[in-house]
Amino acid sequence: VPMQALSVPIVAPDRIYGVLRFQLVLAARDGTTLGALRSRMPELRAAGIAAGLEFARLEVSGLRPVDAVKFSRELQAALSGVEPMLARVLIVELAAEPA
């Protein structure tokens, strides 16, 4: 199930350094899970934004590559907390852009 693209600011205590942009596809375990993913999309989006904000705050700079493997693990944990039957979170687009 594709999720609409998300953008979160890359922040530091004194300013905004840039924007972390990402797009996800959520893999369902089966047809039943597929329906659950679609019905819980607002909650899954909120969890993705929260995970993105935290990751951007702690791990991202607009001037260096994003650790996609680490971000993937954090997104998987966050979104699985909303829907435990989620098979996998796939990052299909990822970019950190300076402000």
N, C-alpha and C positions, 0 to 999 in steps of 0.2 A: 504494500500500500504506500504510494508516494505521499510524502508530507510536503506541504507548502514550504518554500525556502524561508530560512530564519536568519536574522541578523541581530547581533548583540554588540554593544560597545566594548572596546578594549580599554579598560580604565586603570588609572593609577591614582594615588591619593591626591595628586595635584592637577590632573588633567585627563582628557580622553586622548588616547594614543592612536586609535583607529577603530576599525570594525571587523568583527569576525563573522563571515558569511558561510552558511552551510545548508545543504539540502540532504534530507534523509529519505530512505525507503525502508519501510518496516516489513520484515518477513514474518508471515504467519506460520504457525505450526500446521494448521489444517483449516478447513472451511469454517468451522465454528469460531476459531480464533480470528479469522479474517473479519467476520461480522463484529466481533468484540473490538478489534482495532479501529474499525470505521466508526463505531458508536462512541468510542472513548478518545477520538482524535483531539478534541479540545484539551483534555487532560494530558494527553501525550505531548501535544505542542507546548503546553505550559511547563511540563517536566523537561522538555528539550531546551526551552529558553532558559530555565533555571540552571540546568547543567552547563549550557553554553556561557552564561554570565559568569558562573563560578570558574569555569575553565579559562575563560578569557582574562579574568582578573588575576588568576594565579600563574598561568602557564604561557600566555601569548603576548607577543610583541608584534607590532605592525612591520618590524624590520627583519624578522627571521622566520623560517619555515615553521608551520604548525605541526606538532607531534600528533599525527592523525591516529596512530595506534592507541596512544594514551587517551585521546579524546573519544575514540570509538568505545573503549572499555568504560569510560565514565558515562557516556550516553546509554550504553547497554544497561548499566546498573540503574540509572535514573529512570529510564522508560520501563524496564522490567518491574520496577517498584510500583508502577501504575497498572501494568498489565503483565502479570507473571507468565502468561502463556505466549508472550512475544518470543519468537524464535531468534531473531537477530535484527540489529540495527545496522543498516548499511549507509555509509557516508558516500554520496555520489558526487557532491561538490563541496569544496572546502577552500576558503581563502581568507587570509588576514591582510587587510589593506590599511596602510598608514592614513592618519587623518590629514 
